[in-house]
Amino acid sequence: MLQKHLEKTNRIERSSGITPFKISSSCSVYKNILTDDERKEAYQASAGERQTDYNVAVVGILNASHINTIDVSHYIDQPDSYIQVRAVDDFEV
């Protein structure tokens, strides 16, 4: 029984890149979300039918943001200079 579970876990890790560590980390992040009422409400509002705020948060955490562009043209290694990053995410960036 344990061997079958380990084989299935290894197959999931190879195909998706999701490891038990990532799942554990996302659960820890979700616990922090619970303390922020505004964020928790946002996750609850975006949950679809038969989903919970927990499902939405964990999936959002496991799916990394995608960086479209990085603009360093305004960065001059001085205070108040900046780097502009344009990124998309399935929930929020």
Secondary structure by P-SEA (a helix, b strand, c coil): caaaaaaaaaaaaaaccccaaaaaaaaaaaaaaaacaaaaaaaaaaccccccaaaaaaaaaabbbbbcccccccccccccbbbbbbbcccccc
